[in-house]
Amino acid sequence: MRQTEALIVERTVLGPGYYYYRLLCPEIAELAKPGQFIEIKVSSEGTLDPLLSRPISIYRIDRKEGSLAVIFKTVGRGTRRIAELKMGNQVSIFGPVGNGFTLPEETGRIALIAGGIGMPPLFSLAEHYPERDFTLFYGGRSAGDLLGLEAWEKLGVPYRLATDDGSAGFHGLVTALFEKEYEARPFDYMIACGPKPMLRAVQQLAAKYRLPGALSLEAYMACGVGACLGCTCVTTKGYKRVCVDGPVFDISEVAFDE
């Protein structure tokens, strides 16, 4: 991991509460892998408020430019402070943090299942492996929560949409949409990132269809280096820390009901 001051070279408001930043940070970009994240710290001038940094998944990696792109949603004081930054500002970051995705050397159809802000790390994976046969299943509360579809189109990855309110795509849960398509044409591997209820449902589908895969967990990470134990999760191998042992785990490893 590295700690550095990153320059914000691009800032875009994607929708109410959603932001895209491109950060110039060559040392971290050189080390970053799909599925990892960075910690961003923004304190008020002359204070330590907010004290803790905020974990943000990596959306795009450009080693040639030396930049990383992130997409995040404002959910609290820390992310609201990050959203106040402007292009040309510098921000303190460290990373890359955690374990990234790994794919079997030979795998057929791969389902990427994203819930809400769980989409960015899956895009990073798909962009890193353009030769693989990916299909994205992307769910949100409404159409406004489904971001970056043009980038998926440019990447050539087909996507299926699901919304709770029916404002875009399938009216219902993204896991139900996946199961409907799987019954018509099976997949060989599945990778998911999103809220805990969705990941639990994905794990149940993996068990039902005997599918291998991986889950990328979301968690409140107070330190990002495994010291505080604030992001501990239960697994079949005992307690693990999402920040350094994850955020990517084998699809059957996490014990959601413990």
LUMLO-191090 format. One record per atom (N, C-alpha, C): y, z, x; residue in three letters. Coordinates in steps of 0.1 Angstrom, whole numbers, padded with zeros to 4 digits, always signed. Layout:
# LUMLO-191090
YZXala/...
# end
This chain:
# LUMLO-191090
-0012+0000+0008met/+0000+0000+0000met/+0012+0000+0009met/+0023-0005+0003arg/+0036-0006+0010arg/+0047-0001+0000arg/+0057+0005+0006gln/+0069+0009-0002gln/+0081+0001+0003gln/+0088-0004-0006thr/+0099-0013-0002thr/+0110-0014-0013thr/+0122-0019-0009glu/+0132-0022-0019glu/+0130-0037-0022glu/+0128-0040-0035ala/+0126-0053-0039ala/+0138-0059-0046ala/+0141-0071-0043leu/+0153-0078-0049leu/+0149-0084-0062leu/+0156-0082-0073ile/+0153-0089-0086ile/+0160-0103-0085ile/+0151-0113-0085val/+0156-0127-0084val/+0156-0134-0097val/+0149-0128-0107glu/+0149-0134-0120glu/+0147-0123-0130glu/+0154-0124-0141arg/+0153-0114-0152arg/+0154-0121-0165arg/+0145-0120-0174thr/+0145-0127-0187thr/+0141-0117-0198thr/+0148-0117-0209val/+0145-0109-0221val/+0135-0118-0229val/+0123-0114-0231leu/+0113-0122-0238leu/+0113-0119-0253leu/+0119-0108-0257gly/+0119-0105-0271gly/+0123-0090-0272gly/+0125-0085-0284pro/+0129-0071-0285pro/+0120-0061-0278pro/+0125-0055-0267gly/+0118-0045-0260gly/+0109-0051-0249gly/+0108-0064-0247tyr/+0100-0070-0237tyr/+0108-0077-0226tyr/+0104-0075-0214tyr/+0112-0081-0202tyr/+0103-0087-0192tyr/+0108-0097-0185tyr/+0101-0104-0174tyr/+0110-0103-0162tyr/+0105-0098-0151tyr/+0112-0097-0138tyr/+0104-0104-0127tyr/+0111-0111-0119arg/+0105-0116-0107arg/+0111-0109-0095arg/+0103-0103-0086leu/+0108-0094-0076leu/+0104-0100-0062leu/+0114-0100-0053leu/+0112-0105-0040leu/+0107-0093-0031leu/+0094-0094-0027cys/+0088-0083-0020cys/+0076-0088-0012cys/+0079-0095-0001pro/+0069-0103+0007pro/+0057-0095+0011pro/+0060-0082+0016glu/+0049-0074+0022glu/+0039-0071+0011glu/+0044-0067-0001ile/+0035-0064-0012ile/+0028-0076-0018ile/+0036-0087-0019ala/+0030-0099-0025ala/+0019-0104-0016ala/+0019-0103-0003glu/+0009-0107+0006glu/-0004-0100+0004glu/-0003-0087-0001leu/-0015-0079-0002leu/-0021-0079-0017leu/-0013-0083-0026ala/-0016-0082-0040ala/-0028-0090-0045ala/-0035-0085-0054lys/-0047-0092-0060lys/-0046-0091-0075lys/-0051-0100-0083pro/-0051-0100-0097pro/-0058-0087-0102pro/-0051-0080-0112gly/-0057-0068-0117gly/-0050-0055-0112gly/-0043-0057-0100gln/-0036-0045-0095gln/-0022-0043-0101gln/-0015-0033-0098phe/-0002-0030-0104phe/+0007-0025-0093phe/+0020-0024-0096ile/+0030-0018-0087ile/+0036-0006-0094ile/+0041+0003-0087glu/+0049+0014-0092glu/+0064+0012-0090glu/+0072+0012-0100ile/+0086+0010-0100ile/+0093+0023-0102ile/+0102+0027-0094lys/+0110+0039-0095lys/+0125+0036-0097lys/+0130+0042-0107val/+0145+0040-0110val/+0150+0054-0113val/+0158+0059-0105ser/+0165+0072-0107ser/+0180+0070-0108ser/+0186+0078-0116ser/+0201+0078-0118ser/+0207+0081-0104ser/+0218+0075-0101glu/+0224+0077-0088glu/+0228+0091-0086glu/+0223+0096-0074gly/+0226+0110-0071gly/+0217+0120-0077gly/+0206+0115-0084thr/+0197+0124-0091thr/+0183+0120-0089thr/+0173+0128-0093leu/+0159+0124-0093leu/+0154+0121-0107leu/+0163+0118-0116asp/+0160+0116-0130asp/+0159+0101-0134asp/+0148+0095-0139pro/+0135+0102-0140pro/+0128+0104-0127pro/+0121+0115-0126leu/+0114+0119-0114leu/+0103+0109-0110leu/+0095+0105-0119leu/+0083+0098-0116leu/+0085+0082-0118leu/+0077+0075-0110ser/+0078+0060-0110ser/+0069+0056-0122ser/+0070+0043-0126arg/+0063+0038-0137arg/+0054+0026-0133arg/+0041+0027-0137pro/+0032+0016-0133pro/+0034+0004-0142pro/+0034-0008-0135ile/+0036-0020-0142ile/+0026-0030-0137ile/+0018-0036-0145ser/+0008-0046-0141ser/+0014-0058-0135ser/+0007-0064-0125ile/+0012-0076-0119ile/+0008-0088-0128ile/+0018-0097-0130tyr/+0017-0108-0139tyr/+0014-0121-0131tyr/+0022-0123-0120arg/+0021-0135-0112arg/+0023-0131-0097arg/+0016-0138-0088ile/+0017-0135-0074ile/+0020-0148-0067ile/+0031-0149-0060asp/+0036-0161-0053asp/+0037-0157-0038asp/+0027-0158-0030arg/+0027-0154-0016arg/+0036-0163-0008arg/+0037-0176-0012lys/+0046-0185-0004lys/+0061-0181-0005lys/+0065-0177-0017glu/+0079-0172-0019glu/+0080-0157-0015glu/+0069-0150-0016gly/+0069-0136-0013gly/+0073-0128-0025gly/+0069-0132-0037ser/+0074-0125-0049ser/+0063-0122-0058ser/+0065-0112-0066leu/+0057-0108-0077leu/+0064-0109-0090leu/+0058-0112-0101ala/+0064-0112-0114ala/+0057-0102-0123ala/+0064-0095-0131val/+0059-0085-0140val/+0065-0087-0154val/+0057-0083-0164ile/+0062-0082-0178ile/+0059-0068-0183ile/+0069-0062-0189phe/+0067-0049-0194phe/+0074-0047-0207phe/+0070-0036-0214lys/+0076-0032-0227lys/+0083-0019-0225lys/+0095-0017-0231thr/+0102-0005-0231thr/+0095+0005-0241thr/+0090+0016-0235val/+0083+0026-0244val/+0088+0040-0242val/+0097+0042-0232gly/+0102+0055-0229gly/+0114+0054-0220gly/+0118+0066-0215arg/+0131+0066-0207arg/+0130+0059-0194arg/+0118+0060-0188gly/+0116+0053-0175gly/+0117+0038-0176gly/+0110+0032-0186thr/+0110+0017-0187thr/+0123+0013-0193thr/+0130+0021-0201arg/+0143+0017-0205arg/+0153+0016-0193arg/+0152+0025-0184arg/+0160+0025-0172arg/+0157+0012-0164arg/+0144+0008-0163ile/+0141-0004-0156ile/+0147-0016-0163ile/+0147-0016-0176ala/+0152-0027-0184ala/+0167-0029-0182ala/+0174-0018-0178glu/+0188-0019-0176glu/+0192-0026-0163glu/+0183-0028-0154leu/+0185-0035-0141leu/+0189-0049-0144leu/+0197-0055-0134lys/+0202-0069-0136lys/+0197-0077-0124lys/+0197-0090-0126met/+0194-0099-0115met/+0203-0097-0103met/+0198-0095-0091gly/+0205-0092-0079gly/+0205-0078-0075gly/+0200-0069-0085asn/+0198-0055-0081asn/+0186-0053-0073asn/+0185-0042-0065gln/+0173-0039-0058gln/+0167-0027-0065gln/+0154-0026-0064val/+0146-0015-0070val/+0135-0011-0061val/+0133+0002-0061ser/+0123+0008-0052ser/+0109+0006-0058ser/+0100+0000-0051ile/+0086-0002-0056ile/+0076+0001-0045ile/+0064+0005-0049phe/+0053+0006-0039phe/+0040+0000-0046phe/+0032-0005-0037gly/+0019-0011-0041gly/+0014-0021-0031gly/+0004-0029-0034pro/-0003-0029-0047pro/-0012-0017-0048pro/-0013-0013-0061val/-0021-0001-0063val/-0034-0005-0071val/-0045+0002-0068gly/-0057+0001-0076gly/-0066-0010-0072gly/-0077-0011-0078asn/-0087-0021-0076asn/-0085-0033-0085asn/-0086-0045-0080gly/-0083-0057-0088gly/-0096-0062-0094gly/-0095-0074-0100phe/-0107-0080-0106phe/-0116-0087-0096phe/-0128-0087-0098thr/-0138-0095-0091thr/-0146-0103-0101thr/-0149-0115-0098leu/-0157-0124-0106leu/-0171-0127-0100leu/-0182-0128-0107pro/-0194-0133-0101pro/-0192-0147-0096pro/-0199-0150-0086glu/-0198-0164-0080glu/-0201-0175-0090glu/-0211-0173-0098glu/-0215-0183-0108glu/-0215-0177-0122glu/-0205-0180-0129thr/-0204-0175-0143thr/-0199-0186-0152thr/-0205-0188-0163gly/-0201-0199-0172gly/-0188-0196-0180gly/-0189-0195-0193arg/-0177-0193-0201arg/-0172-0178-0200arg/-0160-0176-0197ile/-0154-0163-0196ile/-0144-0160-0206ile/-0146-0150-0214ala/-0136-0146-0224ala/-0127-0135-0219ala/-0114-0138-0220leu/-0103-0128-0216leu/-0098-0123-0229leu/-0099-0110-0231ile/-0094-0104-0243ile/-0083-0094-0240ile/-0071-0098-0246ala/-0059-0090-0243ala/-0053-0084-0256ala/-0049-0072-0255gly/-0042-0065-0266gly/-0028-0061-0261gly/-0018-0067-0268gly/-0004-0064-0265gly/+0000-0066-0251gly/+0005-0056-0244ile/+0010-0058-0230ile/-0002-0058-0220ile/-0014-0059-0225gly/-0025-0061-0216gly/-0027-0075-0212gly/-0019-0084-0216met/-0020-0098-0212met/-0017-0101-0198met/-0006-0096-0192pro/-0002-0100-0178pro/-0013-0100-0168pro/-0021-0089-0166pro/-0031-0089-0155pro/-0041-0100-0157pro/-0044-0104-0170leu/-0054-0114-0173leu/-0048-0128-0169leu/-0035-0130-0171phe/-0029-0142-0166phe/-0030-0143-0151phe/-0027-0132-0144ser/-0028-0132-0130ser/-0042-0137-0125ser/-0052-0132-0132leu/-0066-0135-0129leu/-0068-0150-0131leu/-0065-0155-0143ala/-0067-0169-0146ala/-0059-0179-0137ala/-0047-0175-0133glu/-0040-0183-0124glu/-0046-0183-0110glu/-0052-0173-0106his/-0059-0172-0093his/-0072-0180-0092his/-0078-0182-0103tyr/-0091-0189-0104tyr/-0090-0201-0113tyr/-0082-0211-0110pro/-0080-0222-0119pro/-0092-0230-0122pro/-0102-0229-0114glu/-0115-0237-0116glu/-0124-0231-0126glu/-0122-0218-0130arg/-0131-0211-0139arg/-0128-0215-0154arg/-0138-0213-0162asp/-0138-0217-0176asp/-0134-0205-0184asp/-0121-0203-0186phe/-0115-0191-0193phe/-0111-0195-0207phe/-0112-0186-0216thr/-0106-0187-0230thr/-0099-0173-0232thr/-0087-0174-0236leu/-0079-0162-0239leu/-0080-0158-0254leu/-0083-0146-0257phe/-0082-0140-0270phe/-0071-0130-0270phe/-0060-0132-0277tyr/-0048-0124-0275tyr/-0043-0118-0288tyr/-0043-0105-0289gly/-0040-0099-0302gly/-0027-0090-0300gly/-0020-0089-0311gly/-0008-0080-0312gly/-0005-0076-0326gly/+0005-0068-0328arg/+0008-0064-0341arg/+0014-0075-0349arg/+0022-0083-0343ser/+0029-0095-0350ser/+0031-0106-0339ser/+0036-0117-0344ala/+0038-0128-0335ala/+0047-0125-0324ala/+0057-0116-0326gly/+0067-0112-0316gly/+0060-0105-0304gly/+0048-0100-0305asp/+0041-0093-0295asp/+0033-0102-0286asp/+0032-0115-0289leu/+0024-0124-0282leu/+0033-0132-0273leu/+0032-0129-0260leu/+0042-0134-0250leu/+0036-0145-0241leu/+0044-0153-0235gly/+0040-0162-0224gly/+0030-0173-0228gly/+0030-0177-0240leu/+0020-0187-0244leu/+0022-0200-0237leu/+0034-0204-0234glu/+0037-0216-0227glu/+0031-0216-0213glu/+0031-0205-0207ala/+0025-0204-0193ala/+0010-0206-0194ala/+0003-0201-0204trp/-0011-0203-0206trp/-0014-0218-0209trp/-0005-0224-0216glu/-0007-0239-0219glu/-0006-0247-0206glu/+0004-0244-0198lys/+0006-0251-0185lys/-0006-0248-0176lys/-0012-0237-0177leu/-0024-0234-0169leu/-0036-0241-0174leu/-0036-0246-0186gly/-0047-0253-0192gly/-0058-0244-0197gly/-0054-0231-0200val/-0064-0222-0206val/-0062-0222-0221val/-0073-0225-0229pro/-0072-0224-0243pro/-0070-0209-0248pro/-0063-0207-0258tyr/-0061-0194-0263tyr/-0063-0193-0278tyr/-0067-0181-0283arg/-0069-0178-0297arg/-0060-0166-0300arg/-0053-0167-0311leu/-0043-0156-0314leu/-0048-0148-0326leu/-0045-0135-0326ala/-0048-0126-0337ala/-0036-0116-0339ala/-0032-0114-0351thr/-0021-0104-0354thr/-0025-0095-0365thr/-0021-0083-0364asp/-0024-0073-0375asp/-0018-0077-0388asp/-0006-0084-0388asp/+0001-0087-0400asp/-0001-0102-0404asp/-0009-0109-0397gly/-0011-0123-0400gly/+0000-0133-0397gly/+0010-0128-0390ser/+0021-0137-0387ser/+0018-0148-0377ser/+0007-0147-0370ala/+0003-0158-0360ala/-0012-0157-0359ala/-0018-0169-0360gly/-0033-0169-0357gly/-0041-0162-0368gly/-0052-0156-0363phe/-0062-0149-0371phe/-0055-0136-0377phe/-0057-0134-0390his/-0052-0121-0396his/-0063-0110-0394his/-0061-0102-0384gly/-0071-0092-0382gly/-0071-0088-0367gly/-0082-0081-0363leu/-0083-0076-0350leu/-0088-0087-0340leu/-0083-0087-0328val/-0087-0097-0318val/-0102-0096-0315val/-0108-0085-0316thr/-0122-0083-0313thr/-0130-0090-0324thr/-0125-0090-0337ala/-0132-0097-0347ala/-0131-0112-0345ala/-0119-0117-0340leu/-0118-0131-0337leu/-0127-0135-0326leu/-0129-0127-0316phe/-0138-0130-0305phe/-0152-0131-0310phe/-0156-0122-0318glu/-0170-0122-0323glu/-0173-0134-0332glu/-0163-0138-0340lys/-0164-0150-0348lys/-0167-0162-0339lys/-0159-0164-0328glu/-0161-0175-0319glu/-0174-0174-0311glu/-0177-0162-0307tyr/-0190-0160-0300tyr/-0202-0164-0307tyr/-0202-0161-0320glu/-0213-0165-0329glu/-0215-0180-0329glu/-0204-0187-0328ala/-0204-0202-0329ala/-0208-0208-0315ala/-0202-0202-0305arg/-0205-0207-0291arg/-0204-0195-0281arg/-0215-0190-0276pro/-0215-0178-0268pro/-0207-0179-0255pro/-0203-0167-0250phe/-0197-0166-0237phe/-0207-0159-0228phe/-0204-0160-0215asp/-0213-0155-0205asp/-0207-0142-0198asp/-0194-0140-0200tyr/-0188-0129-0193tyr/-0175-0125-0201tyr/-0171-0113-0201met/-0159-0109-0208met/-0151-0099-0200met/-0138-0100-0200ile/-0128-0091-0193ile/-0117-0088-0203ile/-0114-0075-0204ala/-0104-0071-0214ala/-0094-0061-0208ala/-0082-0062-0213cys/-0072-0052-0210cys/-0063-0050-0222cys/-0061-0037-0226gly/-0054-0034-0238gly/-0055-0019-0241gly/-0051-0016-0253pro/-0052-0002-0257pro/-0066+0003-0259pro/-0068+0016-0258lys/-0081+0022-0258lys/-0090+0018-0270lys/-0085+0018-0282pro/-0094+0014-0293pro/-0099+0000-0292pro/-0091-0009-0287met/-0096-0022-0285met/-0106-0023-0274met/-0104-0016-0263leu/-0114-0016-0252leu/-0127-0010-0257leu/-0126+0000-0265arg/-0139+0006-0270arg/-0146-0004-0278arg/-0139-0012-0287ala/-0146-0022-0295ala/-0151-0033-0286ala/-0144-0037-0275val/-0149-0047-0266val/-0162-0042-0260val/-0162-0030-0256gln/-0174-0024-0249gln/-0186-0024-0259gln/-0184-0022-0272gln/-0194-0022-0282gln/-0200-0036-0283gln/-0191-0046-0283leu/-0195-0060-0284leu/-0203-0064-0272leu/-0199-0059-0260ala/-0206-0063-0248ala/-0221-0057-0249ala/-0222-0045-0254ala/-0235-0039-0256ala/-0243-0047-0266ala/-0237-0051-0277lys/-0244-0058-0288lys/-0249-0071-0283lys/-0241-0079-0275tyr/-0245-0092-0271tyr/-0251-0092-0256tyr/-0252-0080-0251arg/-0257-0079-0237arg/-0249-0087-0227arg/-0236-0086-0228leu/-0227-0093-0220leu/-0222-0085-0208leu/-0222-0090-0196pro/-0216-0083-0185pro/-0200-0085-0185pro/-0193-0077-0178gly/-0179-0079-0178gly/-0171-0067-0172gly/-0158-0067-0175ala/-0150-0056-0169ala/-0139-0052-0179ala/-0134-0040-0177leu/-0123-0035-0185leu/-0112-0030-0176leu/-0100-0034-0179ser/-0088-0029-0172ser/-0082-0018-0181ser/-0081-0006-0176leu/-0076+0005-0184leu/-0061+0007-0183leu/-0055+0011-0194glu/-0041+0015-0194glu/-0041+0030-0194glu/-0032+0036-0186ala/-0031+0051-0186ala/-0017+0055-0181ala/-0013+0067-0184tyr/-0001+0073-0179tyr/-0004+0078-0164tyr/+0002+0072-0155met/-0001+0074-0141met/+0012+0081-0134met/+0011+0094-0133ala/+0023+0102-0128ala/+0026+0099-0113ala/+0016+0097-0105cys/+0018+0095-0091cys/+0014+0082-0086cys/+0004+0076-0091gly/-0001+0063-0087gly/-0010+0063-0074gly/-0012+0075-0068val/-0020+0075-0056val/-0032+0084-0057val/-0035+0089-0069gly/-0047+0097-0071gly/-0045+0112-0069gly/-0033+0116-0066ala/-0032+0130-0062ala/-0030+0140-0074ala/-0024+0135-0084cys/-0021+0144-0095cys/-0032+0146-0106cys/-0041+0137-0106leu/-0053+0137-0115leu/-0048+0135-0130leu/-0036+0130-0132gly/-0031+0128-0145gly/-0037+0117-0153gly/-0044+0107-0146cys/-0049+0096-0153cys/-0065+0096-0152cys/-0070+0108-0151thr/-0085+0109-0150thr/-0092+0104-0163thr/-0103+0096-0161cys/-0111+0092-0173cys/-0125+0095-0170cys/-0133+0096-0181val/-0147+0099-0180val/-0155+0086-0179val/-0164+0086-0170thr/-0173+0074-0168thr/-0187+0079-0167thr/-0196+0069-0167thr/-0211+0073-0166thr/-0214+0078-0152thr/-0204+0077-0143lys/-0206+0082-0129lys/-0198+0095-0127lys/-0193+0101-0137gly/-0184+0112-0136gly/-0170+0109-0138gly/-0161+0119-0135tyr/-0147+0117-0137tyr/-0141+0107-0126tyr/-0133+0098-0130lys/-0126+0089-0121lys/-0111+0088-0124lys/-0104+0084-0114arg/-0089+0082-0116arg/-0086+0068-0118arg/-0079+0065-0129val/-0076+0051-0133val/-0067+0044-0122val/-0058+0052-0115cys/-0049+0045-0106cys/-0056+0040-0093cys/-0065+0048-0088val/-0071+0044-0075val/-0086+0040-0076val/-0093+0045-0086asp/-0107+0041-0088asp/-0107+0029-0097asp/-0097+0027-0105gly/-0096+0016-0114gly/-0083+0008-0109gly/-0076+0002-0118pro/-0078+0003-0133pro/-0089-0005-0138pro/-0096-0013-0129val/-0107-0022-0134val/-0120-0015-0132val/-0128-0014-0143phe/-0141-0008-0142phe/-0151-0017-0148phe/-0164-0015-0145asp/-0174-0023-0151asp/-0174-0020-0166asp/-0178-0030-0174ile/-0176-0029-0188ile/-0184-0018-0195ile/-0195-0014-0188ser/-0204-0003-0194ser/-0201+0010-0188ser/-0192+0011-0178glu/-0190+0023-0171glu/-0182+0034-0178glu/-0171+0030-0185val/-0162+0040-0191val/-0169+0046-0203val/-0168+0059-0204ala/-0174+0067-0215ala/-0163+0071-0225ala/-0159+0062-0234phe/-0148+0064-0243phe/-0150+0076-0253phe/-0162+0079-0256asp/-0164+0089-0267asp/-0167+0103-0261asp/-0165+0104-0247glu/-0168+0117-0241glu/-0155+0126-0242glu/
# end
